């Protein structure tokens, strides 16, 4: 197994749990010795993607806000693409839509390029993919958080407050019945709340690793949106409107 694939598997496993131990990872990654796993972990730690703990523990490295987008891009890639493709199928020609920051929502862009829509975004990565797109793109101003590829803050909130959308597609750090749709960052939470209030339909794109996960800030209740994910669960079945992407 090539190192990139092995490290991708390691990141996906670490993302599922608060702390994972080296021995667990060695059992999970096929034909990988403890020494190989330790080398991979050292590389990931040097890249700032994980944190090594005393006693052999490993966890995703989080700054004051959220897991950096460079790490997120390697986690649950297939699920995110599946969710994004389904979400994009809900967009019709003529729609005015909002695309949030976040890796899952960003994956929608390649499926939207041939649609005649107006797309408003605070996701800086979208700028890399608009050259051959049919859609009209508006990038909202504000403070750029490079590690999240996101634009947020007071200026962003002011601009978004005067915009209205047919459909909004949001990301999240987690969701639960009590903490609702949540995120690590106050500015991101406020941005999501404004967009939700100004949208006819609000969709939140989250893979199954985000289920029953609580982070710092609640943006809004899960009943106030439609969740698009890859697996059903009891929280969704009893408390939310949702789609399982197929």
C-alpha positions as CSV (number, residue, x, y, z in Angstrom):
1,X,0.0,0.0,0.0
2,X,1.4,3.4,-1.0
3,X,2.0,5.9,1.9
4,X,-0.6,8.3,0.7
5,X,-3.4,5.7,0.8
6,X,-2.2,4.4,4.2
7,X,-2.2,7.9,5.7
8,X,-5.6,8.7,4.3
9,X,-6.9,5.5,6.1
10,X,-5.2,6.6,9.3
11,X,-6.8,10.1,9.2
12,X,-10.3,8.6,8.5
13,X,-9.9,6.2,11.5
14,X,-8.6,9.0,13.8
15,X,-11.5,11.3,12.8
16,X,-14.0,8.7,14.0
17,X,-12.8,8.7,17.6
18,X,-11.5,11.3,20.0
19,X,-8.3,9.3,20.6
20,X,-6.9,6.3,18.7
21,X,-3.8,4.3,19.7
22,X,-1.0,3.1,17.5
23,X,-1.7,-0.6,18.1
24,X,-5.3,-0.1,16.9
25,X,-4.1,1.6,13.7
26,X,-1.6,-1.1,13.0
27,X,-4.4,-3.7,13.2
28,X,-6.7,-1.6,11.0
29,X,-4.2,-0.9,8.2
30,X,-3.5,-4.0,6.2
31,X,0.1,-5.3,6.1
32,X,1.4,-2.3,8.1
33,X,3.9,-2.8,10.9
34,X,4.0,-0.7,14.1
35,X,7.2,1.0,12.8
36,X,5.5,1.9,9.5
37,X,2.5,3.3,11.3
38,X,4.7,5.3,13.6
39,X,6.6,6.8,10.6
40,X,3.2,7.7,9.0
41,X,2.0,9.3,12.2
42,X,5.2,11.3,12.5
43,X,4.8,12.6,9.0
44,X,1.1,13.6,9.6
45,X,2.1,15.3,12.9
46,X,4.9,17.3,11.1
47,X,2.3,18.4,8.5
48,X,0.1,19.6,11.4
49,X,-2.7,17.2,10.6
50,X,-2.6,15.1,13.9
51,X,-1.4,15.4,17.4
52,X,0.7,12.7,19.1
53,X,-0.1,12.1,22.7
54,X,1.8,10.5,25.5
55,X,1.1,6.8,25.8
56,X,0.8,6.2,22.1
57,X,-2.5,8.1,21.6
58,X,-3.3,10.0,18.4
59,X,-6.0,12.6,17.7
60,X,-6.9,15.1,14.9
61,X,-5.1,18.4,15.6
62,X,-7.6,21.2,16.1
63,X,-6.7,24.8,16.3
64,X,-8.9,27.5,18.1
65,X,-11.4,27.1,15.3
66,X,-11.6,23.8,13.5
67,X,-9.8,21.0,11.8
68,X,-7.8,22.5,8.9
69,X,-9.2,22.0,5.5
70,X,-6.1,20.2,4.3
71,X,-6.8,17.4,6.8
72,X,-10.6,17.3,6.0
73,X,-9.8,16.9,2.3
74,X,-8.4,13.5,3.0
75,X,-11.2,12.2,5.2
76,X,-14.3,10.3,4.0
77,X,-13.6,11.3,0.4
78,X,-16.0,8.9,-1.3
79,X,-18.9,9.7,1.1
80,X,-18.5,13.4,0.6
81,X,-18.6,13.1,-3.1
82,X,-21.7,10.9,-2.9
83,X,-23.4,13.5,-0.8
84,X,-22.3,16.4,-2.9
85,X,-23.5,14.8,-6.2
86,X,-26.9,14.2,-4.7
87,X,-27.1,17.7,-3.3
88,X,-26.2,19.2,-6.7
89,X,-29.1,17.2,-8.3
90,X,-31.5,19.3,-6.3
91,X,-30.4,22.5,-8.0
92,X,-32.4,23.6,-11.0
93,X,-31.6,26.1,-13.8
94,X,-32.6,29.6,-12.7
95,X,-31.9,29.0,-9.0
96,X,-30.0,31.4,-6.8
97,X,-28.0,29.3,-4.4
98,X,-25.5,29.7,-1.6
99,X,-22.5,27.5,-1.2
100,X,-20.9,27.4,2.3
101,X,-17.3,26.8,3.3
102,X,-16.4,23.2,3.9
103,X,-15.0,20.3,1.9
104,X,-18.3,18.4,1.3
105,X,-20.1,21.4,0.0
106,X,-17.2,22.3,-2.2
107,X,-17.4,19.0,-3.9
108,X,-20.8,20.2,-5.4
109,X,-19.0,22.6,-7.7
110,X,-18.0,20.1,-10.3
111,X,-21.6,18.9,-10.6
112,X,-23.0,22.4,-10.9
113,X,-20.7,23.7,-13.7
114,X,-23.2,23.1,-16.5
115,X,-26.2,24.7,-14.7
116,X,-27.5,28.2,-15.5
117,X,-27.7,29.4,-11.9
118,X,-26.4,32.3,-9.8
119,X,-24.0,31.0,-7.1
120,X,-23.1,33.0,-4.0
121,X,-20.3,31.7,-1.8
122,X,-18.0,32.3,1.1
123,X,-15.8,29.3,0.1
124,X,-12.5,30.6,-1.3
125,X,-11.8,27.2,-3.0
126,X,-14.6,27.8,-5.4
127,X,-12.5,30.5,-7.2
128,X,-10.2,27.8,-8.5
129,X,-13.0,26.1,-10.4
130,X,-15.1,28.8,-12.1
131,X,-13.2,29.3,-15.4
132,X,-15.2,26.8,-17.4
133,X,-18.5,27.1,-15.4
134,X,-21.8,28.3,-16.9
135,X,-23.0,29.7,-13.5
136,X,-22.6,33.2,-12.4
137,X,-20.5,33.4,-9.2
138,X,-20.6,36.0,-6.5
139,X,-18.0,35.9,-3.7
140,X,-19.0,37.6,-0.5
141,X,-16.5,39.8,1.2
142,X,-15.1,39.6,4.6
143,X,-12.2,38.1,6.7
144,X,-10.5,35.1,5.1
145,X,-9.6,32.2,7.4
146,X,-7.0,30.4,5.2
147,X,-6.9,27.2,7.2
148,X,-10.7,26.7,6.5
149,X,-10.8,28.3,3.1
150,X,-13.6,30.4,4.5
151,X,-14.8,34.0,4.4
152,X,-16.6,35.2,7.6
153,X,-17.0,38.1,10.0
154,X,-19.1,41.3,10.4
155,X,-18.7,42.4,6.7
156,X,-19.7,39.0,5.5
157,X,-22.8,39.0,7.8
158,X,-23.8,42.5,6.6
159,X,-23.7,41.4,2.9
160,X,-25.4,38.1,3.5
161,X,-28.2,39.8,5.4
162,X,-29.3,41.6,2.2
163,X,-29.2,38.5,0.0
164,X,-31.9,35.9,-0.4
165,X,-31.6,32.4,-1.8
166,X,-33.8,29.7,-3.4
167,X,-31.5,27.0,-1.8
168,X,-28.6,27.1,0.6
169,X,-26.1,24.3,1.0
170,X,-24.2,24.4,4.3
171,X,-21.4,22.5,6.0
172,X,-21.1,21.7,9.7
173,X,-18.7,20.2,12.2
174,X,-21.4,18.1,13.8
175,X,-25.1,17.7,14.6
176,X,-27.2,16.4,17.5
177,X,-30.6,16.9,19.0
178,X,-29.4,19.3,21.7
179,X,-26.5,21.2,19.9
180,X,-28.3,21.2,16.6
181,X,-26.2,22.1,13.5
182,X,-22.9,23.1,15.1
183,X,-19.4,24.4,14.4
184,X,-16.2,25.3,16.2
185,X,-16.3,29.0,15.3
186,X,-18.7,31.7,16.3
187,X,-18.4,33.6,13.0
188,X,-19.2,30.5,11.0
189,X,-22.2,29.7,13.2
190,X,-23.6,33.2,12.7
191,X,-23.0,33.1,9.0
192,X,-25.0,29.8,8.7
193,X,-27.8,31.2,10.8
194,X,-28.2,34.3,8.6
195,X,-28.1,32.2,5.4
196,X,-30.7,29.8,6.8
197,X,-33.0,32.6,7.6
198,X,-32.7,34.1,4.1
199,X,-33.2,30.8,2.2
200,X,-36.4,29.1,0.9
201,X,-34.7,25.7,1.5
202,X,-31.7,25.0,3.6
203,X,-29.7,21.8,3.2
204,X,-26.8,20.7,5.5
205,X,-24.3,18.3,4.0
206,X,-22.7,16.0,6.6
207,X,-21.2,12.6,6.4
208,X,-22.1,10.0,9.1
209,X,-19.0,10.8,11.1
210,X,-20.7,14.1,12.1
211,X,-23.8,12.4,13.7
212,X,-24.4,13.1,17.4
213,X,-21.3,15.2,17.5
214,X,-21.2,18.5,19.4
215,X,-18.7,21.3,19.0
216,X,-18.5,24.9,20.3
217,X,-21.3,26.8,18.6
218,X,-24.9,26.0,17.7
219,X,-26.0,27.6,14.4
220,X,-29.7,26.4,14.5
221,X,-31.8,23.4,15.3
222,X,-31.8,20.3,13.1
223,X,-35.5,20.7,12.5
224,X,-34.8,24.0,10.7
225,X,-33.0,22.3,7.7
226,X,-32.9,19.3,5.5
227,X,-29.8,17.1,6.2
228,X,-28.1,15.2,3.4
229,X,-25.9,12.4,4.6
230,X,-24.7,8.9,3.7
231,X,-26.4,6.9,6.5
232,X,-29.7,7.1,8.4
233,X,-29.7,7.0,12.3
234,X,-32.2,7.3,15.1
235,X,-31.6,11.1,15.6
236,X,-32.6,11.7,12.0
237,X,-35.4,9.3,11.8
238,X,-37.2,10.8,14.9
239,X,-36.2,14.5,14.7
240,X,-35.3,15.7,11.2
241,X,-36.0,16.0,7.6
242,X,-33.2,14.2,5.7
243,X,-32.0,12.5,2.6
244,X,-29.6,9.6,2.4
245,X,-27.5,10.2,-0.7
246,X,-27.5,7.3,-3.2
